[in-house]
Amino acid sequence: MRCRHPHSQIGAARFCAAAHSVAVGGGGGRTSWSSIKTDRPRVTGLGKSMLARRLPSILPSLSLEEALETSAVYSSAGRLGGAALVRARPFRAPHHDVSVAGLIGGGPVPRPGEISMAHNGVLFLDELLEFKRGALESLRQPIEEREVTVVRARASIRFPAAFALVAAMNPCPCGYAGSSARACVCDLGSIRRYQARLSGPLLDRFDLQVLVPSVDFRMLSAGRRGDSSLVVRERVVEARARQRRRLVGTALHCNAQLGVREIGRYCRLDERSHSLLADLAERRGLSARAVHRLLRVARTLADLAGREELTKVDVQAAVDFRLLDEQR
Ligand SMILES: [Zn+2]
């Protein structure tokens, strides 16, 4: 876990990563993707799935507008049940066998897929590399556009798809690369081949890539739990409120929605931060899109810290969150 946030204990660090992801624009943000790369969990129920399932608990409540949007999707899928409105942020965790149509939408009469059922909420892809390549690649366009158009001979329909994606994968075939618990038995070549199953363009869309250590139950029971969901949620809500105040008078409400022009306006860097970013961009061959993604994350880190100005620390932390990039 390379999070440099003040909370360095395992539990807190996990939540810290989630909080960053969420505050970037979770529950609706185009760029709010979090990849969790894990050690193999040693205690069932304390691993990546538990972390992902807790994510909605630190998200701000659904606004009325969001509730109406999400309810419209559930209604068109015939999944609203007896409820008038969906009140809680969706959490969807499709199995890795899911088809392209099941994931992004489709069928003779177009129906919303998992990405739209997760609109304004969280989509969790556990064991990311077990998903079909076609299904994973089909996510790329909706991530950028925050909606998906399903075209069929008889009909074409657009579904909203603004979701926070959390994905988990093992760091290597045996699952123990980088672990202090057990030695990894994989050679470098097999690790490279394994990680290469995640395409560069898709990896590029994951803003936060972190190693989540396996949890020692004794540490948890000794009370080293870090912040509770409630405390983290307060920080997320405050960071979101800061973003809304900054964007008042525009059609935007969170950092994930910042376009190129807004990034120039709201993510201004001082000279030192600018030269750090320019240096990194050149060394790593970062595209303009990748730089914009880094700046949105840096903006969010400053918001979580309650600061208006971006510093070199924010830029460096945003870069540090891209753990897998570094290894490629
Ligand atoms: Zn291994």
Residues whose N, C-alpha, C, O or C-beta is under 5 A from the ligand:
A	BS01	ZN	C172 P173 C174 G175 Y176 A177 C184 V185 C186
